[in-house]
Amino acid sequence: MSSNEKKPSANFGSRFGYIMVAAGAAIGLGNIWKFPYLAYGGGGGAFIVVYIILCIVLGHPVVEMETAIGRYAKTNAIDAYGVVNPKYKFVGFVNVLCTFLIDMYYIIVSGYVLKYAVTYLTGGHFGTDKTAYYMNFISDPIEPLIYAGILMIIIVLLLSKGITELVEKVTKVIMPLLFVLLLICGFWALFAFDGAIDGLKFYLIPDFSKFTWKTFADACMQVMFSVGIGWAIFVTLGASVKDSANIRKDSMMVTICDTAVALTAGFVIIPSVVGAGSEMAAGPSLVFLAMTEIFATLPGGNILGFFFFTALIFAVLSTYFTILEIPVKCIEEKFHINHRKATWITAILIFIGGIFCSLSQGAGLLSGVKLPWWAYGSGVVYYNIYDWIDCFSGYVLLPLGCLLTAFYCCKVWGYKEYEKELTKDGRDGKLSMYDKVVMTVAVPILTLIVILNCFGFIK
């Protein structure tokens, strides 16, 4: 397919705008509520060292591959994988299905973030039992959906003209603000607790005695989820990248920005939790329970809580713009409808799926519905709808998408043709032996480790 045969696609207005949108797509709630927990359990600085190495050998190469596929094809994520060989459109389908499923529960949890930001703005009244407040809220059949719906409408209105229009302008503002707000929260907490310095030392000084193969597998998974590979994020954004752009340099900047925010989130949360003597819980509990307990004891805690949850809203928006655009572009081009209509249709379908995820949380109406999952050594276990979708999309489809993307570039497209697009016929360097080894060996092995971990083969 020659360049002049490709369908014209709106380009990003500036390199900074593209990097902010791409980094924003990668920077989401996973950086802020999952990375600190994993870093804490994985030996602090030891986890950070391994995580950074994995960003280099797993995250960055797949960002390059996805972006090159997108720029070459200049179409939606499913059709992009069929440009070289139509038989491989299924690779794009795996990526898009993964993102669509993640979209369903991500919008629900994003609604939780908005609820807490509004609560802090109106006085921070969570009652004496923060756990009961959280459980009552997520178990409510209506309220979580109202907050999720408000966010979805905001996102759709901003996205309706396309990822390179209003979204680019908004993201160029909120991404720097996200970083600044996190830093404010971190320094505030650092000086508010006597034990926060001990937490900071633990976070920065490596302790490999706590680092296990299970921790390594979790680090691989976190890089995929955090950097945003395997979602078709960069395939979709790549379709709007100019031929003059240096994909190698831009991909490196995206990976650096994402890693910087994850490290900053750890700087905010680990010293705060350790200093306050709280428990480092996993997932949403870390943000909605542990951090609200901490803010309640800090001077100016309501202001700090509002800053913190506002930063989370910025992370939500910056991610959701792109992860909604991925299925939107597929529906727009497959059914030949305009972008605005495709955006509303996709948002409605995702929100319907989100209703099932929401009602399965806590003591919700569908909390008794359990779906089977097989794990080696444990046999069949059962998850609620939310957790099952989270596990299937994040721990199976996500690494599978990365694995298939590497296979596509190495074997279907081939090193030579891939190199031509990546470097624009040598203008931006060449594909080294190191690059080929990473694509052919490192990425497949690391993705398989995540899948094996998911099914209980790694302890």
C-alpha positions as CSV (number, residue, x, y, z in Angstrom):
1,M,0.0,0.0,0.0
2,S,1.7,3.2,-1.1
3,S,1.6,6.5,0.8
4,N,-0.6,8.2,-1.7
5,E,-3.2,5.4,-1.5
6,K,-3.7,5.8,2.2
7,K,-6.8,7.5,3.5
8,P,-6.1,11.0,4.7
9,S,-6.2,11.4,8.5
10,A,-6.2,14.5,10.6
11,N,-2.8,15.1,12.1
12,F,-1.8,16.3,15.6
13,G,-1.1,20.0,15.6
14,S,2.3,19.8,17.3
15,R,4.8,17.3,18.6
16,F,4.1,18.4,22.2
17,G,0.4,17.9,21.7
18,Y,0.9,14.4,20.4
19,I,3.2,13.4,23.2
20,M,0.8,14.8,25.8
21,V,-2.1,12.9,24.3
22,A,-0.1,9.7,23.9
23,A,1.4,10.0,27.4
24,G,-2.0,10.9,28.8
25,A,-3.5,7.8,27.2
26,A,-1.0,5.7,29.0
27,I,-1.1,7.6,32.3
28,G,-4.2,6.5,34.1
29,L,-5.5,5.1,37.4
30,G,-3.1,2.1,37.2
31,N,-0.1,4.4,37.6
32,I,-1.6,5.9,40.8
33,W,-3.3,3.1,42.7
34,K,-1.6,0.0,41.4
35,F,2.1,1.0,40.9
36,P,2.6,2.2,44.5
37,Y,1.1,-1.0,46.0
38,L,3.3,-3.2,43.7
39,A,6.4,-1.2,44.4
40,Y,5.8,-1.4,48.2
41,G,5.3,-5.2,48.1
42,G,8.2,-5.7,45.7
43,G,10.9,-4.2,47.8
44,G,10.5,-0.5,47.1
45,G,13.6,0.6,45.1
46,A,14.1,-3.0,43.9
47,F,10.8,-3.0,42.1
48,I,11.5,0.4,40.6
49,V,14.8,-0.7,39.1
50,V,13.2,-3.8,37.5
51,Y,10.2,-1.7,36.4
52,I,12.4,0.9,34.6
53,I,14.4,-1.9,32.9
54,L,11.1,-3.5,31.7
55,C,9.9,-0.1,30.4
56,I,13.0,-0.1,28.2
57,V,12.9,-3.7,26.9
58,L,9.1,-4.2,26.8
59,G,7.2,-0.9,27.0
60,H,9.1,1.3,24.6
61,P,9.6,-1.3,21.8
62,V,5.9,-2.1,21.6
63,V,5.0,1.6,21.6
64,E,7.3,1.9,18.6
65,M,5.7,-1.1,16.9
66,E,2.1,0.0,17.4
67,T,2.8,3.6,16.4
68,A,4.6,2.5,13.2
69,I,1.7,0.1,12.3
70,G,-0.8,3.0,12.8
71,R,1.1,5.6,10.8
72,Y,1.7,3.2,7.9
73,A,-1.9,2.0,7.8
74,K,-3.7,5.3,8.7
75,T,-6.9,3.5,9.5
76,N,-8.7,2.0,12.5
77,A,-6.9,-0.5,14.8
78,I,-8.6,-3.6,13.3
79,D,-8.0,-2.8,9.6
80,A,-4.5,-1.5,10.4
81,Y,-3.3,-5.1,11.0
82,G,-4.8,-6.2,7.7
83,V,-3.0,-3.7,5.5
84,V,0.0,-6.0,5.0
85,N,-2.0,-9.2,5.1
86,P,-5.8,-9.2,5.6
87,K,-5.6,-12.5,7.5
88,Y,-4.1,-10.7,10.5
89,K,-7.0,-8.3,11.2
90,F,-7.7,-10.6,14.1
91,V,-4.7,-9.2,15.9
92,G,-6.3,-5.7,15.8
93,F,-9.6,-7.3,17.0
94,V,-7.9,-8.8,20.0
95,N,-6.5,-5.4,20.9
96,V,-9.8,-3.5,20.4
97,L,-11.8,-6.2,22.3
98,C,-9.4,-5.8,25.2
99,T,-9.8,-2.0,25.3
100,F,-13.6,-2.2,24.9
101,L,-13.8,-4.5,28.0
102,I,-11.4,-2.3,30.0
103,D,-13.6,0.7,29.0
104,M,-16.6,-0.9,30.7
105,Y,-15.2,-1.1,34.2
106,Y,-12.8,1.8,33.9
107,I,-15.6,4.3,33.5
108,I,-17.3,3.0,36.6
109,V,-14.2,3.4,38.8
110,S,-13.7,6.8,37.2
111,G,-17.1,7.7,38.5
112,Y,-15.9,6.8,42.0
113,V,-13.0,9.3,41.6
114,L,-15.5,12.1,40.6
115,K,-17.7,11.3,43.6
116,Y,-14.7,11.6,46.0
117,A,-13.5,14.8,44.4
118,V,-17.0,16.4,44.7
119,T,-17.2,15.2,48.3
120,Y,-13.9,16.8,49.2
121,L,-15.0,20.0,47.4
122,T,-18.1,20.1,49.5
123,G,-16.4,19.5,52.9
124,G,-15.0,16.0,52.9
125,H,-17.8,14.4,54.9
126,F,-17.1,10.6,54.8
127,G,-18.3,9.8,58.3
128,T,-16.3,8.0,60.9
129,D,-16.2,4.7,59.0
130,K,-14.5,5.3,55.6
131,T,-14.8,1.7,54.6
132,A,-18.6,1.6,55.2
133,Y,-18.9,4.9,53.2
134,Y,-17.1,3.4,50.3
135,M,-18.9,0.0,50.4
136,N,-22.3,1.7,50.7
137,F,-21.5,3.9,47.7
138,I,-20.2,1.2,45.3
139,S,-23.2,-1.1,46.3
140,D,-25.7,1.6,45.5
141,P,-27.5,0.7,42.2
142,I,-27.9,4.3,41.0
143,E,-25.3,6.8,42.4
144,P,-22.1,5.3,40.9
145,L,-23.8,5.2,37.5
146,I,-24.8,8.9,37.8
147,Y,-21.1,9.9,38.4
148,A,-19.9,7.6,35.7
149,G,-22.5,9.0,33.3
150,I,-21.5,12.6,34.0
151,L,-17.8,11.7,33.2
152,M,-18.8,9.8,30.0
153,I,-20.9,12.8,28.7
154,I,-18.0,15.2,29.3
155,I,-15.6,12.8,27.5
156,V,-17.9,12.3,24.6
157,L,-18.5,16.1,24.2
158,L,-14.8,16.7,24.1
159,L,-14.0,13.8,21.8
160,S,-16.9,14.3,19.4
161,K,-14.7,16.2,16.9
162,G,-11.8,13.8,17.1
163,I,-8.7,13.1,19.0
164,T,-6.7,15.8,17.2
165,E,-9.1,18.7,17.9
166,L,-10.3,19.8,21.3
167,V,-8.9,16.8,23.1
168,E,-5.3,17.7,22.1
169,K,-5.8,21.3,23.4
170,V,-7.3,20.1,26.7
171,T,-4.7,17.4,27.3
172,K,-1.8,19.9,26.7
173,V,-3.1,21.6,29.9
174,I,-4.3,18.8,32.1
175,M,-1.2,16.6,31.8
176,P,1.3,19.1,33.2
177,L,-1.3,20.0,35.9
178,L,-1.6,16.3,36.8
179,F,2.1,16.1,37.5
180,V,2.2,19.4,39.5
181,L,-0.8,18.3,41.7
182,L,0.8,15.0,42.5
183,L,4.1,16.8,43.5
184,I,2.1,19.2,45.7
185,C,0.4,16.2,47.4
186,G,3.8,14.4,47.8
187,F,5.7,17.3,49.4
188,W,2.7,18.2,51.6
189,A,2.5,14.7,53.0
190,L,6.3,14.3,53.3
191,F,6.5,17.3,55.7
192,A,3.3,16.5,57.5
193,F,4.2,13.0,58.9
194,D,7.3,12.2,61.0
195,G,7.5,8.7,59.6
196,A,7.1,9.8,55.9
197,I,10.9,10.0,55.5
198,D,11.2,6.3,56.4
199,G,8.6,5.6,53.8
200,L,10.6,7.6,51.2
201,K,13.8,5.7,52.1
202,F,12.0,2.4,51.7
203,Y,10.6,3.6,48.3
204,L,14.0,4.6,47.0
205,I,16.5,2.1,48.5
206,P,16.3,-1.3,46.7
207,D,15.6,-4.4,48.8
208,F,15.8,-7.5,46.6
209,S,15.0,-9.9,49.4
210,K,11.3,-9.1,48.8
211,F,11.5,-9.5,45.0
212,T,10.1,-12.8,43.7
213,W,9.2,-14.3,40.3
214,K,5.6,-13.4,41.1
215,T,6.7,-9.8,41.7
216,F,8.6,-9.9,38.4
217,A,5.5,-11.1,36.6
218,D,3.4,-8.4,38.2
219,A,6.0,-5.8,37.1
220,C,5.7,-7.0,33.5
221,M,1.9,-6.7,33.7
222,Q,2.1,-3.3,35.3
223,V,4.4,-2.0,32.4
224,M,1.8,-3.2,29.9
225,F,-1.1,-1.6,31.7
226,S,0.7,1.5,32.6
227,V,2.5,2.3,29.4
228,G,-0.6,1.3,27.5
229,I,0.7,-1.4,25.1
230,G,-1.7,-4.1,23.9
231,W,-4.7,-1.8,23.9
232,A,-4.2,-0.5,20.3
233,I,-3.7,3.0,21.8
234,F,-0.6,3.8,19.7
235,V,-2.0,2.1,16.6
236,T,-5.0,4.5,16.8
237,L,-2.9,7.6,17.7
238,G,-0.3,6.6,15.1
239,A,-2.8,7.0,12.3
240,S,-2.7,10.7,13.1
241,V,1.1,11.0,13.3
242,K,2.8,13.0,10.6
243,D,5.3,11.3,8.3
244,S,7.8,14.0,9.5
245,A,7.6,12.7,13.1
246,N,10.4,10.7,14.6
247,I,8.5,7.7,16.1
248,R,11.6,6.5,18.0
249,K,12.2,9.7,19.8
250,D,8.5,10.4,20.5
251,S,7.9,6.8,21.7
252,M,10.8,7.2,24.2
253,M,9.3,10.5,25.4
254,V,5.9,8.9,25.9
255,T,7.4,6.0,27.9
256,I,9.5,8.5,30.0
257,C,6.4,10.6,30.8
258,D,4.4,7.6,31.8
259,T,7.2,6.2,34.0
260,A,7.7,9.7,35.6
261,V,4.1,9.9,36.7
262,A,4.1,6.3,38.1
263,L,7.2,7.1,40.1
264,T,5.7,10.4,41.3
265,A,2.5,8.5,42.4
266,G,4.7,6.2,44.5
267,F,6.4,9.3,46.0
268,V,3.0,10.6,47.0
269,I,1.4,7.5,48.3
270,I,4.1,5.3,49.9
271,P,5.6,7.9,52.3
272,S,2.0,9.0,53.2
273,V,0.8,5.5,54.0
274,V,4.0,4.5,55.9
275,G,4.1,7.8,57.7
276,A,0.5,7.5,58.8
277,G,1.0,3.9,59.9
278,S,-1.8,2.8,57.5
279,E,-2.0,-0.5,55.6
280,M,-0.8,-0.5,52.0
281,A,-3.9,-2.1,50.4
282,A,-4.3,-3.1,46.8
283,G,-6.2,-1.4,44.0
284,P,-9.1,1.0,44.7
285,S,-8.8,0.4,48.5
286,L,-5.5,2.2,48.4
287,V,-7.0,5.4,47.0
288,F,-10.5,5.4,48.4
289,L,-9.8,4.0,51.9
290,A,-6.2,4.5,52.9
291,M,-5.7,7.9,51.3
292,T,-9.0,9.3,52.7
293,E,-8.0,8.1,56.2
294,I,-4.7,9.9,55.8
295,F,-6.1,13.1,54.5
296,A,-8.5,13.2,57.5
297,T,-5.4,13.5,59.8
298,L,-3.5,16.1,57.8
299,P,-3.7,19.8,58.3
300,G,-5.6,21.1,55.2
301,G,-6.5,17.5,54.5
302,N,-9.7,18.5,52.6
303,I,-7.8,20.8,50.3
304,L,-5.1,18.1,49.7
305,G,-7.8,15.5,49.1
306,F,-9.4,17.7,46.5
307,F,-6.1,18.3,44.8
308,F,-5.3,14.5,44.8
309,F,-8.7,13.4,43.4
310,T,-8.6,16.2,40.9
311,A,-5.3,14.9,39.7
312,L,-7.0,11.5,39.4
313,I,-9.8,13.0,37.3
314,F,-7.2,14.4,35.0
315,A,-5.6,11.0,34.7
316,V,-9.0,9.5,34.0
317,L,-9.8,12.0,31.3
318,S,-6.4,11.8,29.6
319,T,-6.7,8.0,29.4
320,Y,-10.3,7.7,28.4
321,F,-10.1,10.2,25.5
322,T,-8.0,7.6,23.7
323,I,-9.3,4.3,24.9
324,L,-12.8,5.4,23.9
325,E,-11.5,6.7,20.5
326,I,-10.1,3.2,19.7
327,P,-13.5,1.4,19.3
328,V,-15.0,4.7,18.1
329,K,-12.7,4.7,15.0
330,C,-13.6,1.1,14.3
331,I,-17.3,1.7,14.4
332,E,-16.9,5.0,12.4
333,E,-15.0,3.4,9.6
334,K,-16.7,0.0,9.5
335,F,-20.2,1.4,9.4
336,H,-19.4,4.6,7.5
337,I,-20.9,7.0,10.0
338,N,-19.6,10.3,11.2
339,H,-17.3,10.6,14.2
340,R,-19.8,12.3,16.5
341,K,-22.5,9.6,15.9
342,A,-19.9,6.8,16.3
343,T,-18.7,8.3,19.6
344,W,-22.2,8.4,21.1
345,I,-23.0,4.9,19.9
346,T,-19.8,3.5,21.3
347,A,-20.2,5.4,24.6
348,I,-23.7,4.0,25.1
349,L,-22.6,0.4,24.4
350,I,-19.7,0.7,26.8
351,F,-21.9,2.3,29.5
352,I,-24.4,-0.6,29.2
353,G,-21.6,-3.0,29.9
354,G,-20.5,-0.7,32.7
355,I,-23.9,-1.1,34.4
356,F,-23.3,-4.8,34.8
357,C,-19.8,-4.1,36.2
358,S,-21.2,-1.5,38.7
359,L,-24.0,-3.7,39.9
360,S,-21.6,-6.6,40.6
361,Q,-19.5,-4.5,43.1
362,G,-19.8,-4.6,46.8
363,A,-23.3,-5.8,47.8
364,G,-24.8,-4.7,44.5
365,L,-27.8,-6.3,42.8
366,L,-25.5,-8.6,40.7
367,S,-22.9,-9.3,43.3
368,G,-24.1,-12.9,43.6
369,V,-23.4,-13.6,39.9
370,K,-20.1,-15.4,39.8
371,L,-18.1,-16.4,36.7
372,P,-15.6,-19.3,36.6
373,W,-11.8,-18.9,36.2
374,W,-9.3,-21.7,36.1
375,A,-6.0,-21.4,38.0
376,Y,-3.2,-24.0,38.2
377,G,-3.1,-25.5,41.7
378,S,-6.4,-24.0,42.8
379,G,-8.8,-25.4,40.2
380,V,-11.8,-23.4,39.3
381,V,-12.3,-20.1,41.2
382,Y,-15.2,-17.7,40.8
383,Y,-15.1,-13.9,40.3
384,N,-17.8,-11.3,40.1
385,I,-18.5,-9.7,36.7
386,Y,-16.2,-6.7,37.4
387,D,-13.2,-8.8,38.5
388,W,-13.7,-11.4,35.7
389,I,-13.7,-8.8,33.0
390,D,-10.7,-7.1,34.7
391,C,-8.8,-10.4,34.8
392,F,-9.6,-11.5,31.2
393,S,-8.9,-8.2,29.6
394,G,-5.9,-7.1,31.6
395,Y,-4.1,-10.5,32.2
396,V,-5.0,-12.4,29.0
397,L,-6.0,-10.1,26.1
398,L,-3.5,-7.4,27.0
399,P,-0.3,-9.5,26.9
400,L,-1.7,-11.5,24.0
401,G,-2.1,-8.3,22.1
402,C,1.5,-7.4,22.8
403,L,2.7,-10.8,21.8
404,L,0.7,-10.8,18.5
405,T,1.9,-7.3,17.7
406,A,5.6,-8.4,18.0
407,F,4.9,-11.4,15.9
408,Y,3.1,-9.2,13.3
409,C,6.1,-6.8,13.0
410,C,8.7,-9.6,13.0
411,K,7.1,-12.2,10.8
412,V,4.2,-10.8,8.9
413,W,5.4,-7.3,8.1
414,G,9.1,-8.3,8.4
415,Y,12.1,-6.4,9.8
416,K,13.0,-4.7,6.6
417,E,9.5,-3.2,5.8
418,Y,8.9,-2.4,9.5
419,E,12.3,-0.6,9.6
420,K,11.3,1.5,6.6
421,E,8.2,2.9,8.3
422,L,9.8,3.2,11.7
423,T,12.8,5.1,10.5
424,K,11.3,6.6,7.3
425,D,13.8,4.8,5.1
426,G,16.8,5.4,7.4
427,R,16.1,9.1,8.2
428,D,15.7,8.3,11.9
429,G,18.3,5.6,12.3
430,K,18.1,1.9,11.7
431,L,16.9,-1.3,13.3
432,S,19.8,-2.7,15.3
433,M,20.4,-6.3,16.3
434,Y,19.4,-5.3,19.8
435,D,16.0,-4.1,18.5
436,K,15.5,-7.4,16.7
437,V,16.4,-9.5,19.7
438,V,14.0,-7.5,21.9
439,M,11.2,-7.8,19.4
440,T,11.8,-11.5,18.7
441,V,12.8,-12.8,22.2
442,A,12.3,-10.4,25.1
443,V,8.7,-9.2,24.3
444,P,7.3,-12.7,23.6
445,I,8.9,-14.2,26.8
446,L,7.8,-11.3,29.0
447,T,4.2,-11.4,27.7
448,L,4.0,-15.2,28.2
449,I,5.2,-14.7,31.8
450,V,2.2,-12.5,32.4
451,I,-0.2,-15.1,31.0
452,L,1.3,-17.9,33.0
453,N,1.1,-15.8,36.1
454,C,-2.6,-15.1,35.4
455,F,-3.4,-18.9,35.4
456,G,-1.4,-19.6,38.5
457,F,1.8,-21.1,37.0
458,I,4.0,-18.6,38.7
459,K,4.0,-18.4,42.5
